[in-house]
Amino acid sequence: MSALPKIAVAEAPDLFGSEQAALTAARAVLAGGGDYQRALGELAGHYERLLRESRRLVQRSDRAERSMNQLASQLAYRASHDALTGALNRAAVIEQANRCLAKQDTVLVVLDIDHFKQVNDSFGHPAGDAVIQSVVRCLRQLLGAQAVIGRVGGEEFSVVWPGLDLQQGMQLGERIRAAIAAGDCPPPLARPVTVSVGVSWSARGSTFEQAYSRADQALYRAKRGGRNAVCAAD
C-alpha cells in the first residue's frame, strides 16, 4: 500500500517578526561591535510601531468588550421582562417572590383586567395592548420602585411586597383597584378600565406557588362577586 501524501500545513505568520529581527540585530551589534547608532535607530522604530499596534489592539478589545457587555445586558433584560410593558415576566416574578419569601413575610397581590376579552373583540388587539400598558403605568406611578411588578399572564399582573401584613396587603390592593378605576381610559374605549384583585399573605419560608394559589382563589372570588373588587385569601 502506497504511503499517503503529506499535507503541507501553512505556519501562522509571526506578527512580531520584524521586531524580533531588529532585536536580534541589536544583540549581534552589542556582542560583536558594529554600528550602534543605526541598530538603535532601527530598534526604536520597530518599538514605536509595536506600541502603536498594541494601542490599536487594546482599543479594539475595549470596544468589543463594551459591545459584548451591552449585548449581555440586553439579553438579560429580555429574558426577565415582558416585551409589551417592560414589567417583569412570570419567571422573574417567581424568582423575586421566592427571594423575598426566603427572608421575610410577604404579600402577593394578583389582579386581572375585567372584561378584557370584550376589549379585544370590540376594538382589536392594539386597543387591548394599550389597556395592558396603561395598567402597568398606573402600577408604577402608584407603587414606585419599592414593589415588584410583573405581568404573569395575558391580562393578569402581580405585585410582590415583602414586610406587609394581610391588612396592609388589603389596603394596598384597594389602592391599586381605585387608582386603575380612576385612571384615564385609553382610546378608543369609552368606559373606565377596572380590575379584580386577590391578596394573599405568606409567612417567611413559603413558596411562590403557595402564595399565588391563595391569591388566585381570592381573585376568582372577587370576579364572582361582581368584579372591580378586592378579596383576601382565606
Secondary structure, 3 states (H helix, E strand, C coil): CCCCCCCCCCCCCCCCHHHHHHHHHHHHHHHHCCCHHHHHHHHHHHHHHHHHHHHHHHHHHHHHHHHHHHHHHHHHHHHHECCCCCCECHHHHHHHHHHHHCCCCEEEEEEEECCHHHHHHHHCHHHHHHHHHHHHHHHHHHHCCCCEEEECCCCEEEEEEECCCHHHHHHHHHHHHHHHHHCCCCCCCCCCCCEEEEEEEECCCCCHHHHHHHHHHHHHHHHHCCCCCEEECC
